[in-house]
C-alpha cells in the first residue's frame, strides 16, 4: 500500500507531457477571465454563439479599451513602457484617432516595394544559416530580426543598423517572453531601446509626422510599443505559425514549392493558419454604455467582454480542428467565422493589408532556400518558439541523420513542455501578483481623473 503514492507520483511525472501543458494553458485563460471579477463575460459561450459574438463585438458601446478592466493592469505591466499611448490600449477619442492616422501613414506603401523589403530582410537572416547542412532553429527567433529590420525601414526610411536591430529584438523578445510567462520582464533591457529612440526623435531623424497630441516621451513610447513591440512580435509569431504549419504538412509544402507564384493557394494556407492558430487568444473590450446580448441579458456600462478568438474560429466548420487549406476553396472568407485582424467596426488591426503581403514574400524566400520539417507540437501560443529543421534545397542529408534529428526534436519538445509549464505556473503567478500590486492601468486612470479639468473644459491631452 505504501508503494501506491510513489507509483501514482511516478505515473504523473511520466505522463506529464500529455496533460500538464494543456492544463497550464487552460488555467492561464481562466486567470484572464477571473481577473476582471464579476463584470466579465466571455463570448462565444455555451449560451451565446458566434452570431452574438459578432454583434456584441461590433456594438458601438463595446469600445472601451483599458479603463475599468482588471485585465488591463496585466497587459500594461507586460507591455510597459508606454502602454498608455499604445494604439491598441488608448481609449477612443481624438488622441486615438491621431495615433491611428499616423500608424496608417507609416505602414502605407506600394505592394512591390513592401514585398521587396520583406524579401530582403528575410534573405539577410537566412544568409547566416549554413547552405550545406541541416539547421535546427526556433522559427520565432529566426523571424524576429527579419521584422525588426523591416519595421525599422518603414519608420526611419533607412537600412537598419545591427545595433538598432539587436535593441529591437531584445525588447520585443522580452515582451513576448514575459507575456507568455516563460520569463520575467526586464525593464532595463526595454529602457535601452527607449533611450535610442528618444535620441532619434529629439534629433528629428524620424521622417514621419508623429502624433501632435503626444509629448516627445509619448511619441517615443508610441513608436516603441506599436512598431518595435507589437508589430515585430505579431509578425514574428504569425510567420512562425505559418512556417511551422507548412513544415508539418508535407503535401501543402510540396504544392507551395511546385507552384511558387500561386497567390491564391498561399492565401488559403495563411487563412487556415490564422483560423486554427489565431494570434489573439482573448481580446477584451469595456462597455461604455448598455449593450444588449439577447432578449434577457443586457450588459451594463463598465462590463468587461472577453472575445475568445480560438472558440469563435472553430464554429461553423466541418472538422474544425483539422488543418485544411482547401476548405477555403468552398468557404467564403467574408461569411466565415474568421477574423484574423479583428472586426472592422471595432478597431481592427491596421496591418490587415500589410501583413499578408509581406508574409507571402518572406515565406517564399524561405521555401526557395529550404525544406521545412518539424515534429514539435503546434499550439496557438507556441511558447516553444516553434522548433523546426531547415534542410537546404540543394543538400541531401543522410536519411538516418534526418530521422535522428526528427526524433530529437520530438522528445526534446515533449519534455521541454513539462519544464516550461512549471516555469509558466511559477512566473505567471509572480507577475500576476506584481501587476496587481503595481496597478499600472488603474492608477493611471485614477490620476487622470483626479487631474481632470472642470466640467465643460476639454483636457489638453485630447485637444
N, C-alpha and C positions, 0 to 999 in steps of 0.2 A: 504493500500500500504506500510505503514511503517513497517508492520509486515513481509513483504516478505523477506527482507535481513536477519532477525532473523530466519525465517523458513529455509531459504537456509543454513545459518550457522549451525543450529541445524541438518539439514539433512546431511550436510557434516561431522559433528562430529560423528553422529550415524552410518553412513555408512563407516567411515574411515577404519575399519578393512578390508573392501572389496577392497578398491582401493589404499590406501596410501602405504602399504608395497611394492606392485608391482611397483608403480611409483618410489619409492626410489631406488629399485634395478636397474630399467631401467636407472635412472639418473646416478647412480654410474657407470654402464657400459659405458654410454655416456661420462662421465668425463674421463675414461680411454682412450677412443678413441680421444677425443679432446685435451687432454694434450700434445699429440705428434705433434699437428699442422697439416699443410697441407701435410706433407710427410707420413701420416699414411694411411694404407688400412686395412680393416677388412675382413677376409675370414672365412667361405664362406659368400657370399652376394647375392643380387638379380641377379647379372650378372654372378658371378663365383661360381660354385657349389663345391661339395665335391672333385671332381677329381682335380680341380685347387688347392684347399686347400692342398691336399696330395702332389701334385707335387711341389708347392712352399715351403711347409714345409720341404720337403726332399732335396731342392736345396742346393748344397754346399755353395752357396753365401749367403744364408739366415742363416748365422752363427754368426753374431754379437749379443752380449748379453746385454750389458749395455751402451757402448759408443755411444752417439748420440741420445738417446731416452729420451724424456721428462718424459715418464713413469718410467724410471729408478730412477729419483730423488724421486718419490713416494715410490717405493719398497725399495730403500736403506734407506729411512727415517724409514719405518716400520720395516725393518729387522736389523737395527743397534743394537749393534755394529758389525762391521766386514763384511758388505756386499761386500767389495772389494775383500774378499777372500772366499766368499760363493761360493760353487761349481756351483750353478745354475746361478751365476751372473759374473763369471770370463769370460773374453774374451778367444776365442780359442787360443791355443798355448801351449808351453811346461809347463807353470805353471798349466794350467787347466789339462793337461794330468797327471801331477804329483799328483795333488789333487784327480782326478777321480780314479787313480790307488789305492791310499790309501783308499778311500771310499770302493772300491770293496773288498779290502783285509779285512777291518774291518767287513763288513757285510757278508762275506763268512762264510760258516759253514755247517755242516750236517743237513739234514731235521729234524731228530729226536731230537737232542739237541736244535735246534732253536724252534721247536714246544713245547718242554718241558719247555723251558724258558718262552715262551708266556703264556702257561697254568699256570705256577707257579705264574707269575706276576698278571695274571687275578684273580686267586684264592685268592691271598693276598688282592686284592681290594674288592672282593666280601665277604670275611670273615668279613669285617667291617659292613656289612649290616645285619639287623635282619633276622633270618631264620623263624620267626613265624608270620610275618605280612607284609603287602604291603609297599614297599618303593617308594617314588616319587623322581626320580633322574633326573639330566641332564646327558645324556649319554656321552657327550664330557668331562664333568668334571669327570665322573666315570672312563673313559678310560685313561685320561691323566697321572695319576700316574702309570698306567699299563705300558704304553710305555716309560715313564721316567725311570722306573726300568729296563725295557728290554734293552733299548739302553745304559744305564749306564753299564750293564753287558757286552754288546758287546764291548764297548770302553775300560773298565777297567778290564774285565775278573774277576769280583768280585761282590758279592752282593751289592746292592745299599743301603747305609745308609739313614735313614729317612731324615736327614738334607740335603743331596745332592738331594734326590728326591723332597723335598719341594722347593729347589732353582731352580731345572729344571722346575718343574711345574709352579712356579711363573713367571719365564722368558718366557716359551712357551705360557702360558695363556695371558701374557701381549702383546706379539707379535700378536697373532691371534685376540685378542680383539681390538687392535688398527687398525689392518689391516681391520677388518670388521666395523670399525668406531663406535663401541659401547662403546668405552672408549678411553681416551688419553693414549699415551705411557708413561712409567715411566723408564727413563734411569738409575736411581739409583737402581731400582729393578733388572734390567738386569745386572748392574755392579757387583752385589753381586755374581752372577754365574761366571762372568768373573774372579773375584779375586780367587774364589775357584778353577776354572780350571787352572788358571795360577800357583797356588801353586802346583797343582798335576803335571803339565807338567814340571815345574822347578825342582821338586823333582825326576823326572824320573819315575813317577808312571803310565805312560801310556805304556802298554806292546806292543804297535804297533810302527812301524817306521813311524813317521809323515813326511809330505812333506818337503823335504830338501830345496825346493825353497822358503819356508816361514820362516820368522823370528819367534822367540818364541811367540811374541804377535800375529802374524798372525796365528800360529798354534793353539793358544788358541781360536781365533775368528773362525777359521775353524771348530774346534770341537763344539763350542757353536752354530754356525749357522747351520751346516749340521746335526748334530746328536741330539742336545738338543733344537733345534728350529724346523727346517723343518721336521725332521723325527718324532719327538714327535707330532707336530701339525697335520701333514698329516695323520699319523696312527690313531690318536685320532678322527679326523674328518671322516676318511674312516670307522672306526669301528662304530662310532655313526650313520653314514648314513645306514650302513648295518643292525644294530640292530633296528633302527627306521623303516626301510622298513619291516623287519620281524615282528615288533610289529604291524604294520598297515595292514598286510596281514595274517590273522589267518590260512588260508589254507596252505600257504607257511610254516608258523611256525610249524603247525601240522606235515607236511611231514618231516621237518628237525628233529623234535624230535623223530618221529617214525622210521626214518632211519638215525641215527646219524653218521654212517660210510660211507654214500653215498657222496664221494668227488665230483662226477660229478654234482649232483644236487646243492650242496652248491656252487660249482664254477659257475653254471648258475645263482644262486641268486646273487653272488658277481658281475658277469659280468653285470647283469641287473641293479644292484645298481650303479655301476660306469658309466654305459651308461647314465642312467637317471639323476644321481647326480654327475657329474664329479668334482673332487677336484679343478681343474683349471677352471676358467671362461675364462680368456684371457691369452694366452702365447704369449709374444712378442719376435720378433727377428729383428735385424737390418741388412739390406743387405750390404755386404762388396764389392759387385760387382753388375753389372746389372743382374736383374732376369726377365725373360720373363713370363708374366702372361698369355697372349694369343697373337693372331696374331697382335692385335692393341695396346697392352699395355705392356710396359717394365718399371719395377721399377728401378730407378737409384740407384747407391750406396748411402747409408745413409737413405734409406727409412725404415720406421718402419712398420712391418707387424704384425698385431694382429690376432692370430689364436683363433677363438671362439670355444672352445670345446663343449659347450651346443648346439650351432647351428649345428655343424658337427655331433654330436651324435644322432640327430633326423632325419637325412637324410637317406633314403633308407630302412625304416622300415614301416611295417603295424602298425597302431595305435601307433605311436612313443612315445606318452606321457603317455602310459599305462604301468604299472609295470607288466611285464610278463616274469618270468624266463624261462618258457617253450619255448619261442621263440628261445632260444639258442640250442634246440634240432634240429631245422631245419635251423639254421643260422651258417655259418662258421665264427668263430672268426677272422680268417685271412682275410676274404673278407669283413667283416662287417665294417661299419664306426664306429670304436670303438678303441680309443687309450688312455686307462686309464693311461698308462705310457709314453705317447708321441710317437714319431716315431723313429725307430731305426737309421735312417740316420741323425738325428739332436738332439743329446744329450738327449737320453731317460732317464727316471728315473732309477737310479742304483738299486732301490729296486724292480724291476719288478719280480724277483724270490722270494725275501724275503717276501714281503707284503702279497700276497695271502696265503702263507704257514702259517704265524703266525696269520693272521686274522682268518683262519679256526680254528686253535687251540683255540684262545681266544673266538670266537663265540660259539664254542661247550661247553666250560666251562660255559659260561653264560646260555646257553639253558639247560644245565644239572641241573642247580640250580633254574632257574626262568622261569616263563611265562611272556612274554613282552606284554604290551598294551600301546597304545598311541593314543590320539585324537588330538595331536598337528599338526600343518601344517608341511609339509615336502618340503623344498626348497633346492636348491643347496648350498646356503651359510650357512644354518642353524644358523643364528645369535642368535637364542634362545637356542642353545647348546643342542637341542634335548630332551625335557621333555618326560619322559617315566615312566610308572608304572612297577615295578618289583614284580611279585607275586610269592612267594616261591613255589616250586613244590609240597611240602607236606602241604601247608597251604590251607585252604578252607574259604576264606573271605566271609562275608555275601554279597549276590548279591546287596542288596540296598547300602551298603557302597562302593562297587566297582563302581556302576553306578554313585554315587555322586562324586567319585574321577575322573572318566572319564569326567563328566560334568565340574568339577572344572578345569581340565587341559585344556579343550577346551576353556572355557570362559577366563581363565587367559591368555592363549596363544594369543587369538584374540586381547585383549586389550593391552597386552604387546607389540604386534607387532606395534600398533599405537604409543605408547610411545617410543619404540625403534627406529622407523622410524624417529621421530622428533630428537632424540638424534643423529642418524646417519647423518641427514642433517646438524645439527649444528657442531658436532665434525668432520665430514668429511670435511666440509668447512674450519674449523680451521686448520686441519692437512695438507690439500692440499696446503693452503696458506703458512703454516710454511715450508713444504717441498720445495716449490718453492723458498722461501726466503733462505733456507739453501743450496739448490742445491748440495747435497752431492755427487751425481754421477758426475755431470757436473764439479764441482770444482776439484774432484779427478783426472779426466782425463785431465783437464787443467794443473794441477800441474805436472802430469806425462809427458805430452807433453813438458812442459817448461824445465823439468829436463832430457829430452831425450838426449842421447849421440850423437855425430856427426854421420853422415851417414856412414854406414859400420861397426859400432860397435854395439855389442849386449848388451841390457840393462842387468844389473846384475840380476834383479828380474826374468828374463826369461832364465837364464843360466841353 
